[in-house]
Amino acid sequence: MLLNKLLGLKDEDSIFLAEESFENLIDLPVTSELLESELDHEGCMEIVGKAFAFRMTEPAEFWLVLTDRYAERKVLQEFQDKEHLHIDARKRVSITEDDFFEALTEYYALSLAGELLCDSCNISGHPPYAEERIKRLEGFLKPLIPTGESILEIGCGNGMATQALKRLGHAPLSMDSDRCDVCQALKGGLLDPRRTFVLDARLLERFFKPESFDTVVGFMVGLIDRSNWPTWREILKSSARLARNRILFTVYTKKEAEIIAKSLDDAGWSGDIIDNSDSKGIYDQWAYLATRES
């Protein structure tokens, strides 16, 4: 596991994150409880500016990782000050932001696919993919997104549209709020554990700075109607702020594309509505493609 490698531990060394999801890394319910009690540990390693890894021996030997990197309240600094916790310089590890996030992503993805985060799971088998959609989307995307760009894909679901990006040579960072859809794709080996995570898209800005990605995409966002548009507007605007060069969202109807265009044009994007309809009229029929206004 990448986290073992970054911390200089052996592959067989057990590592656990205190929190069970990316969302919990914001509120830190378990971390706060642990730090308020007496944390009985046999050693400590600092991931500089990001986390502490405590060597625990009960009920078995393992490393417990606590991080407040994405939380408003920096509880680890408070703990360090209170406990006068001094770390030997040899037990300090420096990790880049990207490597740290990738390590957390892989940890949660493998835990999800390994059914460690659910009480029960009935998910098995290959996700239901429409090969015709993937091929059609591949042709649509090819002239629109340059190779070598960093891409964030929101609402990846079971990774069907992700396959089109992968076939074009892209390695998107893909996310969705539905852990069961993501789990099925991970189990099927169709999404990369180091590039896939579960989160409410409205919380993305807690983990990424503005313009962190060249391109932000979302395929078949919606269905958008009057009742759910406020939520979708928040999702699309917050994810769009993470794009440096362009955004691309596909939808089912022209009306949905027009709603998105109006909102994001008003937010400083310069975009076009693209008619991508075909005779079957199911997936990715309309799109909004935009670049930042200079």
N, C-alpha and C positions, 0 to 999 in steps of 0.2 A: 504494500500500500504506500502511496506517495507520502503520507504523513510520517510513516516510519522512516522512510528515506531522508526526508528533510530534517528530522530530529536526530538522525544518526543512530537509529535503533535497528535491531535485527527484525527481519520479516516475521519471525515467530513471536516477537514481543507484542503483547496485547495493548491496544490503545482504545480508549473510549472518550468521546466528547460528552460533557455533562448534559448539554441540551440535546433534544431529540429532533430539532428542525432548524432551518435557517430563520424562520420566523421567531422561534424562541431565543435566538441569539440577539434579538432586539430587546426583549423584556427580561431575559435571564431568570426565569422562575426557579430552576434547579440550582443554578450557580449561586444565586443570592441566598438560598436556603443552606447550601453547603458552607458558604463562607460565614454565615451567622452561627452555625454550629462549630464544633471543634473538628477541624479537618485533620485527621490523624494520618500523617504521611511520613514516608521514610526518606524522602529526597525531593528535590524540586529543580526543574529546568525552566529557564525563561526563554520564550520566543519573543525577542526584543520588540517592545511596542505593540504586541498583539495578544500574547497568551502566556499562561503558565502550564507546565505539565508536571503533575505531582505523581511520584511513584508510591503506589498503594500496595499493601501486602495482605489486606483482608477484604473479602474472603479468599482471594488469591492475588498473586502479584500481577499488577497491570499499571498502565500510565493513564491518569485522568487529566484530560485537557480542559481548562477553563479559559474562555476568551470573552472579553468585553469590547472587542474591536469595533463592533457594529451597534453597540448600545450607547444610549445617551449618558447613563450613569456609569462611571468608570469604577466599578466595584473592586477590581483587582488592585488598583492603586490604593484604594482605601484599606484593603486587606493587608497589602504590603506595608503601609505606613503603621497600621495597628499592630501587626505581628512582628515588626522589625525584621522582615524577611530579607535576608541578604543572600544573594546568589553568587556562588563561585564563578569567576569569569569563564572558566572552562565549561560551565554548564549554561552558557548563554548562546543562543542560536539566532542568527539573522536570516530572515526569509523575506523575499519580496512580496508585495501585496498580491500580485498575480499568482505566485506559487502557493501562498497561504490559502487564497480563495479556491484554487484548483484542488488542493488537498482536502479542504472541507467538503467541496462538491463531491469528490470521489467517495469520501467517507460516508456521507449521507446517502449517496446513490447506491453504494454497495450494501449499506444497511437496509435500505428500502427493498432492494431486489432480494436480499437474503431474508426478508420477512422478520427483521429484528425490530421494526418500528410499528408493527401492527399486531393486534390480538389474534386475528385470523385473516386468512387470505385464500380466495378461490381463483386467483388469476393464474392462468397458464396458457401456453400456446402462443402462436404468432399473432400479433395485432391484425385486425382486418384492414388490409391495405387495398386501395384501388390503383393498380399499376398504371392504368391509363391516365389517371390524374397526375401521378408522379412524373410520367414522361411528358405530359402536356405542360406541367409547371416548370419542368426542366428547360423546355424550349422557350417558355415565356421569360424566365429569369436570366438566361444566358447573356443577352445583350444589355441587361439592366444593372447587374452587379459585377464590378471588376473582380478578377481573381486576386487573391492575396489580401482581401479586406477582412477586418475584424467584424464579425456579425453577431448581434444579439437577436435571437428569435423568441418572441413572446408567444404564449399560448400554443406550445408545440404539441400538446395532446399526446397521442401515442407515437408521434414522430413520423407520420406519413409524409407530410410536406418537407420535413427535415431531410428525407432521402434525396429529394431533388437537389437541395443545396450540396449534400455530400457528393452526389454524382458529378456535380460541376467543380468539384475540388475544394469546396469551402469546408471549414470546420467551425460551424456556428456554436455559440454558447446558447443552449436551448433551455427554456423553462416553461413551467405550467403550474397552476395551482391544484390540479387534479392528480393526486399522488398515485391513484390506481392506473390511470392511463400511462403515466410515466413509468410506473413499475412494470407494466406489461412489456413496454418497449425495451426497458433495460434487461428484463429477463430474456427477451428474444435476441439480445445482442445488437439491437437496431439503433440504440442511442449510446453514446460514449459516456461512461460513468464520470469521467473527469470534465465533461462538457454539458452535463444535464443536472438541473436542480428543480426543486419544488418550492414555490413561493407565490404569494399574491403579488401580481405585477405592480400593484400600487406601492409596494414596499421596496422596489428595486433601487430607488435613490438612497436608501440607507446603506447599500452595499457598493454602489458605483457613483463616481463623480460625473458631472455633466460632460457630455461628449466623450465618453469612454470608448465608444465603438464607432467604426466608420459607418456602419449601416445597422439600422434596426428594422426588423421585418416581423410581420404577423400575418398568418394565412388563415383565411376564413374566420376573421374576428366577428363577433356577433353571434347570433342574429341581433341586430340593433333595432330597438323600437323606443317609443317614448318613455316607457317605464324603466328600461335599463340603461338608457343613454347616459345619464349622469355618471354611472359607474364606468361605462366604457370610455367616456370622455376623460375621466381621471386616469384610467389605465393607459390610453393612447397618448395623452399629453405628457404624463410622467415618463413613459418609456421613450417617447420622441426626444425628450431632453437629453437622453443618453447618447443620441446619434450625432456624429460629427459632420457627415456628408449627406446622407440621404435616409429617408424612411420609405417603407413600402408595406402597405396593408391591402390584402385582398378580402373581398366580401362576396355575398351572393347576389345582391341587387344594386342597381344604379343608385337608388335612393340612399342606401347605406353609404356608398362611396361619396355621395354629395354631402351627407351629414358630416362625415369625417373630414372631407376637404374644407368645408366651411370652418370647422373648429380649428384645424391645424394651420390653415392659411392665416387665420386671425392670430395664431400663436407665433407667427414669424416664419412659416415655411412657404415656399413657392412651389406649388404642385399642380399635377394634372390628373384628371380622371381618365383611366384607360379602359376601353371596352375590350374585354378578353372573352366575350361570350362565345359559346359553341352550341351545337344543336341539342346536346344533352342537358345543358343548363343546370349543372349541379355545383361543381366546385370552382372557386376562384374566377367567377364570371366578370367581376369588375375589380379595379384596383385603383388605389391612390398612391402615386409616386411623387415624392417631393424632395427638394434640396433646400438647404438653408439660404435665406435671403442674405445677400452680401450687404 
